[in-house]
Amino acid sequence: MGNSPKFYGKVPVGTKGQIVIPVEARKAMNINPGDSVIIISGPPHHNKVISVMPEDEFNKFLKFFEKHVTNLKKAVSQ
C-alpha cells in the first residue's frame, strides 16, 4: 500500500466549522498541537474535495515549485 491514500474516518463539522483531525492522521502527518495546516480545494472538476497538509510540507512544495518555475522561465526565454 505504501504511498496510497488512506481513509482515516469520518468526522463531524461543528457549528463553528471546526473539524477534529483523527489521531491516526495526525500521527501519520506529524501534526502536533499548535501546528498550522494548509487547506486547499481540489481542481475545478473536483471542487468539493479539500486537502489538508502540514504547513512545513506545503512550504517544501512551494520551494520545489518555485525552483522549477524559475528553470522553466529560463528555458522558455532562451
Biopython code that builds the backbone (N, CA, C, O; Angstrom):
import numpy as np
from Bio.PDB.StructureBuilder import StructureBuilder

atoms = [
    (1, "MET", "N", (0.837, -1.188, 0.000)),
    (1, "MET", "CA", (0.000, 0.000, 0.000)),
    (1, "MET", "C", (0.880, 1.249, 0.000)),
    (1, "MET", "O", (0.583, 2.176, -0.753)),
    (2, "GLY", "N", (1.926, 1.327, 0.785)),
    (2, "GLY", "CA", (2.919, 2.388, 0.714)),
    (2, "GLY", "C", (2.383, 3.799, 0.721)),
    (2, "GLY", "O", (1.869, 4.269, 1.737)),
    (3, "ASN", "N", (2.498, 4.479, -0.407)),
    (3, "ASN", "CA", (2.087, 5.880, -0.515)),
    (3, "ASN", "C", (0.648, 6.053, -0.966)),
    (3, "ASN", "O", (0.250, 7.158, -1.334)),
    (4, "SER", "N", (-0.132, 4.998, -0.946)),
    (4, "SER", "CA", (-1.529, 5.091, -1.354)),
    (4, "SER", "C", (-2.311, 5.959, -0.379)),
    (4, "SER", "O", (-1.988, 6.011, 0.808)),
    (5, "PRO", "N", (-3.342, 6.641, -0.878)),
    (5, "PRO", "CA", (-4.197, 7.416, 0.043)),
    (5, "PRO", "C", (-4.782, 6.500, 1.109)),
    (5, "PRO", "O", (-5.032, 5.320, 0.863)),
    (6, "LYS", "N", (-4.994, 7.050, 2.279)),
    (6, "LYS", "CA", (-5.583, 6.285, 3.380)),
    (6, "LYS", "C", (-6.872, 6.950, 3.830)),
    (6, "LYS", "O", (-7.018, 8.171, 3.764)),
    (7, "PHE", "N", (-7.791, 6.134, 4.284)),
    (7, "PHE", "CA", (-9.045, 6.618, 4.856)),
    (7, "PHE", "C", (-8.882, 6.618, 6.369)),
    (7, "PHE", "O", (-8.633, 5.576, 6.975)),
    (8, "TYR", "N", (-9.023, 7.800, 6.979)),
    (8, "TYR", "CA", (-8.833, 7.922, 8.423)),
    (8, "TYR", "C", (-10.145, 8.031, 9.189)),
    (8, "TYR", "O", (-10.128, 8.168, 10.412)),
    (9, "GLY", "N", (-11.254, 7.974, 8.515)),
    (9, "GLY", "CA", (-12.526, 8.013, 9.207)),
    (9, "GLY", "C", (-13.372, 9.190, 8.802)),
    (9, "GLY", "O", (-13.006, 9.971, 7.923)),
    (10, "LYS", "N", (-14.495, 9.306, 9.447)),
    (10, "LYS", "CA", (-15.470, 10.354, 9.198)),
    (10, "LYS", "C", (-15.530, 11.234, 10.435)),
    (10, "LYS", "O", (-15.582, 10.727, 11.556)),
    (11, "VAL", "N", (-15.523, 12.563, 10.240)),
    (11, "VAL", "CA", (-15.595, 13.481, 11.376)),
    (11, "VAL", "C", (-16.690, 14.507, 11.134)),
    (11, "VAL", "O", (-16.916, 14.910, 9.993)),
    (12, "PRO", "N", (-17.366, 14.931, 12.179)),
    (12, "PRO", "CA", (-18.406, 15.946, 12.006)),
    (12, "PRO", "C", (-17.798, 17.346, 11.908)),
    (12, "PRO", "O", (-16.707, 17.606, 12.417)),
    (13, "VAL", "N", (-18.520, 18.227, 11.252)),
    (13, "VAL", "CA", (-18.151, 19.643, 11.211)),
    (13, "VAL", "C", (-18.983, 20.332, 12.276)),
    (13, "VAL", "O", (-20.212, 20.255, 12.259)),
    (14, "GLY", "N", (-18.310, 21.008, 13.206)),
    (14, "GLY", "CA", (-19.003, 21.690, 14.301)),
    (14, "GLY", "C", (-19.709, 22.953, 13.834)),
    (14, "GLY", "O", (-19.583, 23.352, 12.676)),
    (15, "THR", "N", (-20.439, 23.569, 14.724)),
    (15, "THR", "CA", (-21.211, 24.772, 14.395)),
    (15, "THR", "C", (-20.327, 25.936, 13.993)),
    (15, "THR", "O", (-20.786, 26.851, 13.310)),
    (16, "LYS", "N", (-19.055, 25.919, 14.408)),
    (16, "LYS", "CA", (-18.105, 26.972, 14.029)),
    (16, "LYS", "C", (-17.266, 26.561, 12.819)),
    (16, "LYS", "O", (-16.303, 27.245, 12.473)),
    (17, "GLY", "N", (-17.623, 25.452, 12.176)),
    (17, "GLY", "CA", (-16.879, 24.980, 11.014)),
    (17, "GLY", "C", (-15.631, 24.196, 11.365)),
    (17, "GLY", "O", (-14.808, 23.922, 10.491)),
    (18, "GLN", "N", (-15.478, 23.836, 12.608)),
    (18, "GLN", "CA", (-14.278, 23.132, 13.052)),
    (18, "GLN", "C", (-14.408, 21.631, 12.859)),
    (18, "GLN", "O", (-15.492, 21.060, 12.973)),
    (19, "ILE", "N", (-13.260, 21.002, 12.559)),
    (19, "ILE", "CA", (-13.201, 19.543, 12.495)),
    (19, "ILE", "C", (-12.043, 19.082, 13.376)),
    (19, "ILE", "O", (-11.129, 19.853, 13.668)),
    (20, "VAL", "N", (-12.092, 17.837, 13.790)),
    (20, "VAL", "CA", (-11.004, 17.236, 14.555)),
    (20, "VAL", "C", (-10.307, 16.258, 13.617)),
    (20, "VAL", "O", (-10.944, 15.368, 13.053)),
    (21, "ILE", "N", (-9.005, 16.424, 13.453)),
    (21, "ILE", "CA", (-8.231, 15.506, 12.617)),
    (21, "ILE", "C", (-7.987, 14.244, 13.451)),
    (21, "ILE", "O", (-7.434, 14.329, 14.547)),
    (22, "PRO", "N", (-8.392, 13.082, 12.944)),
    (22, "PRO", "CA", (-8.222, 11.853, 13.713)),
    (22, "PRO", "C", (-6.767, 11.631, 14.125)),
    (22, "PRO", "O", (-5.845, 11.988, 13.391)),
    (23, "VAL", "N", (-6.569, 11.043, 15.296)),
    (23, "VAL", "CA", (-5.238, 10.843, 15.856)),
    (23, "VAL", "C", (-4.332, 10.073, 14.891)),
    (23, "VAL", "O", (-3.147, 10.386, 14.782)),
    (24, "GLU", "N", (-4.872, 9.074, 14.193)),
    (24, "GLU", "CA", (-4.056, 8.292, 13.264)),
    (24, "GLU", "C", (-3.519, 9.178, 12.143)),
    (24, "GLU", "O", (-2.368, 9.028, 11.732)),
    (25, "ALA", "N", (-4.342, 10.098, 11.647)),
    (25, "ALA", "CA", (-3.917, 11.011, 10.583)),
    (25, "ALA", "C", (-2.889, 12.005, 11.123)),
    (25, "ALA", "O", (-1.907, 12.311, 10.446)),
    (26, "ARG", "N", (-3.109, 12.506, 12.331)),
    (26, "ARG", "CA", (-2.146, 13.445, 12.927)),
    (26, "ARG", "C", (-0.785, 12.782, 13.108)),
    (26, "ARG", "O", (0.251, 13.391, 12.839)),
    (27, "LYS", "N", (-0.793, 11.534, 13.564)),
    (27, "LYS", "CA", (0.472, 10.807, 13.737)),
    (27, "LYS", "C", (1.146, 10.586, 12.389)),
    (27, "LYS", "O", (2.349, 10.812, 12.258)),
    (28, "ALA", "N", (0.394, 10.149, 11.390)),
    (28, "ALA", "CA", (0.958, 9.857, 10.068)),
    (28, "ALA", "C", (1.541, 11.107, 9.419)),
    (28, "ALA", "O", (2.529, 11.027, 8.690)),
    (29, "MET", "N", (0.929, 12.267, 9.684)),
    (29, "MET", "CA", (1.379, 13.516, 9.066)),
    (29, "MET", "C", (2.214, 14.363, 10.021)),
    (29, "MET", "O", (2.607, 15.481, 9.687)),
    (30, "ASN", "N", (2.484, 13.824, 11.212)),
    (30, "ASN", "CA", (3.272, 14.531, 12.229)),
    (30, "ASN", "C", (2.697, 15.919, 12.515)),
    (30, "ASN", "O", (3.425, 16.911, 12.539)),
    (31, "ILE", "N", (1.391, 15.973, 12.730)),
    (31, "ILE", "CA", (0.702, 17.220, 13.088)),
    (31, "ILE", "C", (0.526, 17.225, 14.599)),
    (31, "ILE", "O", (-0.058, 16.308, 15.177)),
    (32, "ASN", "N", (1.045, 18.278, 15.226)),
    (32, "ASN", "CA", (1.027, 18.380, 16.695)),
    (32, "ASN", "C", (0.237, 19.610, 17.132)),
    (32, "ASN", "O", (0.032, 20.531, 16.342)),
    (33, "PRO", "N", (-0.208, 19.628, 18.396)),
    (33, "PRO", "CA", (-0.921, 20.803, 18.892)),
    (33, "PRO", "C", (-0.110, 22.078, 18.650)),
    (33, "PRO", "O", (1.094, 22.117, 18.905)),
    (34, "GLY", "N", (-0.778, 23.110, 18.161)),
    (34, "GLY", "CA", (-0.120, 24.385, 17.872)),
    (34, "GLY", "C", (0.397, 24.503, 16.448)),
    (34, "GLY", "O", (0.695, 25.606, 15.991)),
    (35, "ASP", "N", (0.512, 23.369, 15.728)),
    (35, "ASP", "CA", (0.953, 23.427, 14.332)),
    (35, "ASP", "C", (-0.126, 24.073, 13.475)),
    (35, "ASP", "O", (-1.304, 24.063, 13.830)),
    (36, "SER", "N", (0.286, 24.629, 12.356)),
    (36, "SER", "CA", (-0.664, 25.150, 11.368)),
    (36, "SER", "C", (-0.767, 24.152, 10.226)),
    (36, "SER", "O", (0.206, 23.481, 9.881)),
    (37, "VAL", "N", (-1.946, 24.064, 9.651)),
    (37, "VAL", "CA", (-2.157, 23.233, 8.469)),
    (37, "VAL", "C", (-2.694, 24.107, 7.345)),
    (37, "VAL", "O", (-3.299, 25.152, 7.583)),
    (38, "ILE", "N", (-2.464, 23.666, 6.133)),
    (38, "ILE", "CA", (-2.922, 24.370, 4.943)),
    (38, "ILE", "C", (-4.118, 23.601, 4.389)),
    (38, "ILE", "O", (-4.077, 22.376, 4.282)),
    (39, "ILE", "N", (-5.171, 24.314, 4.042)),
    (39, "ILE", "CA", (-6.370, 23.723, 3.454)),
    (39, "ILE", "C", (-6.444, 24.194, 1.999)),
    (39, "ILE", "O", (-6.432, 25.396, 1.733)),
    (40, "ILE", "N", (-6.521, 23.253, 1.063)),
    (40, "ILE", "CA", (-6.556, 23.577, -0.362)),
    (40, "ILE", "C", (-7.742, 22.861, -0.993)),
    (40, "ILE", "O", (-7.999, 21.692, -0.706)),
    (41, "SER", "N", (-8.464, 23.576, -1.856)),
    (41, "SER", "CA", (-9.564, 22.920, -2.569)),
    (41, "SER", "C", (-9.000, 22.156, -3.758)),
    (41, "SER", "O", (-7.893, 22.426, -4.224)),
    (42, "GLY", "N", (-9.775, 21.209, -4.231)),
    (42, "GLY", "CA", (-9.363, 20.402, -5.368)),
    (42, "GLY", "C", (-9.453, 21.172, -6.672)),
    (42, "GLY", "O", (-9.880, 22.326, -6.693)),
    (43, "PRO", "N", (-9.047, 20.525, -7.767)),
    (43, "PRO", "CA", (-9.141, 21.162, -9.080)),
    (43, "PRO", "C", (-10.609, 21.382, -9.451)),
    (43, "PRO", "O", (-11.496, 20.805, -8.822)),
    (44, "PRO", "N", (-10.874, 22.213, -10.469)),
    (44, "PRO", "CA", (-12.259, 22.566, -10.818)),
    (44, "PRO", "C", (-13.212, 21.379, -10.946)),
    (44, "PRO", "O", (-14.356, 21.468, -10.499)),
    (45, "HIS", "N", (-12.776, 20.286, -11.536)),
    (45, "HIS", "CA", (-13.680, 19.134, -11.690)),
    (45, "HIS", "C", (-13.829, 18.332, -10.391)),
    (45, "HIS", "O", (-14.610, 17.382, -10.331)),
    (46, "HIS", "N", (-13.081, 18.716, -9.357)),
    (46, "HIS", "CA", (-13.190, 18.100, -8.025)),
    (46, "HIS", "C", (-13.317, 19.205, -6.975)),
    (46, "HIS", "O", (-12.694, 19.126, -5.916)),
    (47, "ASN", "N", (-14.108, 20.222, -7.257)),
    (47, "ASN", "CA", (-14.162, 21.400, -6.386)),
    (47, "ASN", "C", (-14.776, 21.128, -5.019)),
    (47, "ASN", "O", (-14.791, 22.021, -4.173)),
    (48, "LYS", "N", (-15.266, 19.962, -4.788)),
    (48, "LYS", "CA", (-15.812, 19.623, -3.472)),
    (48, "LYS", "C", (-14.834, 18.767, -2.673)),
    (48, "LYS", "O", (-15.222, 18.149, -1.682)),
    (49, "VAL", "N", (-13.568, 18.726, -3.095)),
    (49, "VAL", "CA", (-12.530, 17.965, -2.418)),
    (49, "VAL", "C", (-11.571, 18.950, -1.763)),
    (49, "VAL", "O", (-11.204, 19.956, -2.370)),
    (50, "ILE", "N", (-11.164, 18.670, -0.531)),
    (50, "ILE", "CA", (-10.144, 19.506, 0.103)),
    (50, "ILE", "C", (-8.969, 18.633, 0.531)),
    (50, "ILE", "O", (-9.122, 17.450, 0.834)),
    (51, "SER", "N", (-7.814, 19.246, 0.546)),
    (51, "SER", "CA", (-6.612, 18.593, 1.052)),
    (51, "SER", "C", (-6.154, 19.363, 2.281)),
    (51, "SER", "O", (-6.262, 20.588, 2.340)),
    (52, "VAL", "N", (-5.648, 18.636, 3.249)),
    (52, "VAL", "CA", (-5.097, 19.232, 4.460)),
    (52, "VAL", "C", (-3.650, 18.764, 4.540)),
    (52, "VAL", "O", (-3.374, 17.567, 4.463)),
    (53, "MET", "N", (-2.725, 19.713, 4.697)),
    (53, "MET", "CA", (-1.327, 19.319, 4.838)),
    (53, "MET", "C", (-0.639, 20.205, 5.854)),
    (53, "MET", "O", (-0.995, 21.371, 6.021)),
    (54, "PRO", "N", (0.355, 19.639, 6.536)),
    (54, "PRO", "CA", (1.108, 20.454, 7.485)),
    (54, "PRO", "C", (1.765, 21.627, 6.747)),
    (54, "PRO", "O", (2.189, 21.497, 5.599)),
    (55, "GLU", "N", (1.837, 22.764, 7.427)),
    (55, "GLU", "CA", (2.383, 23.970, 6.812)),
    (55, "GLU", "C", (3.815, 23.763, 6.323)),
    (55, "GLU", "O", (4.171, 24.255, 5.252)),
    (56, "ASP", "N", (4.638, 23.050, 7.081)),
    (56, "ASP", "CA", (6.027, 22.851, 6.647)),
    (56, "ASP", "C", (6.109, 22.029, 5.368)),
    (56, "ASP", "O", (6.994, 22.268, 4.547)),
    (57, "GLU", "N", (5.212, 21.069, 5.176)),
    (57, "GLU", "CA", (5.182, 20.298, 3.932)),
    (57, "GLU", "C", (4.743, 21.174, 2.761)),
    (57, "GLU", "O", (5.266, 21.046, 1.655)),
    (58, "PHE", "N", (3.791, 22.054, 3.006)),
    (58, "PHE", "CA", (3.342, 22.973, 1.965)),
    (58, "PHE", "C", (4.486, 23.896, 1.568)),
    (58, "PHE", "O", (4.679, 24.170, 0.383)),
    (59, "ASN", "N", (5.244, 24.376, 2.546)),
    (59, "ASN", "CA", (6.387, 25.250, 2.248)),
    (59, "ASN", "C", (7.451, 24.523, 1.431)),
    (59, "ASN", "O", (8.056, 25.122, 0.541)),
    (60, "LYS", "N", (7.689, 23.242, 1.717)),
    (60, "LYS", "CA", (8.625, 22.449, 0.913)),
    (60, "LYS", "C", (8.127, 22.361, -0.529)),
    (60, "LYS", "O", (8.908, 22.505, -1.470)),
    (61, "PHE", "N", (6.831, 22.124, -0.696)),
    (61, "PHE", "CA", (6.242, 22.059, -2.035)),
    (61, "PHE", "C", (6.424, 23.386, -2.770)),
    (61, "PHE", "O", (6.788, 23.396, -3.946)),
    (62, "LEU", "N", (6.172, 24.510, -2.083)),
    (62, "LEU", "CA", (6.322, 25.818, -2.714)),
    (62, "LEU", "C", (7.758, 26.059, -3.174)),
    (62, "LEU", "O", (7.979, 26.562, -4.275)),
    (63, "LYS", "N", (8.730, 25.705, -2.342)),
    (63, "LYS", "CA", (10.139, 25.876, -2.717)),
    (63, "LYS", "C", (10.474, 25.036, -3.940)),
    (63, "LYS", "O", (11.153, 25.514, -4.849)),
    (64, "PHE", "N", (10.011, 23.801, -3.976)),
    (64, "PHE", "CA", (10.227, 22.923, -5.122)),
    (64, "PHE", "C", (9.595, 23.534, -6.373)),
    (64, "PHE", "O", (10.217, 23.585, -7.434)),
    (65, "PHE", "N", (8.369, 23.991, -6.236)),
    (65, "PHE", "CA", (7.644, 24.583, -7.360)),
    (65, "PHE", "C", (8.347, 25.843, -7.857)),
    (65, "PHE", "O", (8.530, 26.018, -9.062)),
    (66, "GLU", "N", (8.741, 26.721, -6.935)),
    (66, "GLU", "CA", (9.418, 27.960, -7.315)),
    (66, "GLU", "C", (10.708, 27.671, -8.071)),
    (66, "GLU", "O", (11.007, 28.337, -9.062)),
    (67, "LYS", "N", (11.461, 26.701, -7.623)),
    (67, "LYS", "CA", (12.717, 26.329, -8.298)),
    (67, "LYS", "C", (12.440, 25.898, -9.726)),
    (67, "LYS", "O", (13.130, 26.326, -10.651)),
    (68, "HIS", "N", (11.443, 25.060, -9.911)),
    (68, "HIS", "CA", (11.151, 24.549, -11.244)),
    (68, "HIS", "C", (10.527, 25.605, -12.138)),
    (68, "HIS", "O", (10.769, 25.599, -13.345)),
    (69, "VAL", "N", (9.742, 26.500, -11.591)),
    (69, "VAL", "CA", (9.184, 27.593, -12.396)),
    (69, "VAL", "C", (10.307, 28.487, -12.892)),
    (69, "VAL", "O", (10.302, 28.908, -14.049)),
    (70, "THR", "N", (11.259, 28.776, -12.034)),
    (70, "THR", "CA", (12.408, 29.597, -12.427)),
    (70, "THR", "C", (13.160, 28.927, -13.579)),
    (70, "THR", "O", (13.508, 29.583, -14.561)),
    (71, "ASN", "N", (13.406, 27.638, -13.459)),
    (71, "ASN", "CA", (14.106, 26.894, -14.521)),
    (71, "ASN", "C", (13.300, 26.893, -15.817)),
    (71, "ASN", "O", (13.865, 27.057, -16.898)),
    (72, "LEU", "N", (11.992, 26.710, -15.715)),
    (72, "LEU", "CA", (11.141, 26.727, -16.914)),
    (72, "LEU", "C", (11.151, 28.093, -17.580)),
    (72, "LEU", "O", (11.220, 28.185, -18.805)),
    (73, "LYS", "N", (11.083, 29.148, -16.789)),
    (73, "LYS", "CA", (11.116, 30.508, -17.346)),
    (73, "LYS", "C", (12.436, 30.741, -18.081)),
    (73, "LYS", "O", (12.443, 31.334, -19.160)),
    (74, "LYS", "N", (13.551, 30.282, -17.512)),
    (74, "LYS", "CA", (14.854, 30.436, -18.149)),
    (74, "LYS", "C", (14.880, 29.690, -19.474)),
    (74, "LYS", "O", (15.363, 30.221, -20.474)),
    (75, "ALA", "N", (14.371, 28.473, -19.492)),
    (75, "ALA", "CA", (14.384, 27.669, -20.703)),
    (75, "ALA", "C", (13.517, 28.284, -21.802)),
    (75, "ALA", "O", (13.881, 28.245, -22.978)),
    (76, "VAL", "N", (12.390, 28.843, -21.424)),
    (76, "VAL", "CA", (11.472, 29.434, -22.401)),
    (76, "VAL", "C", (12.027, 30.736, -22.945)),
    (76, "VAL", "O", (11.792, 31.061, -24.109)),
    (77, "SER", "N", (12.753, 31.486, -22.141)),
    (77, "SER", "CA", (13.246, 32.802, -22.564)),
    (77, "SER", "C", (14.510, 32.701, -23.428)),
    (77, "SER", "O", (14.949, 33.711, -23.978)),
    (78, "GLN", "N", (15.095, 31.523, -23.559)),
    (78, "GLN", "CA", (16.329, 31.368, -24.361)),
    (78, "GLN", "C", (16.025, 31.315, -25.830)),
    (78, "GLN", "O", (16.938, 31.188, -26.646)),
]
sb = StructureBuilder()
sb.init_structure("model")
sb.init_model(0)
sb.init_chain("A")
sb.init_seg("    ")
for serial, (resi, resn, name, xyz) in enumerate(atoms, 1):
    if name == "N":
        sb.init_residue(resn, " ", resi, " ")
    sb.init_atom(name, np.array(xyz, "f"), 0.0, 1.0, " ", f" {name:<3s}", serial, name[0])
structure = sb.get_structure()
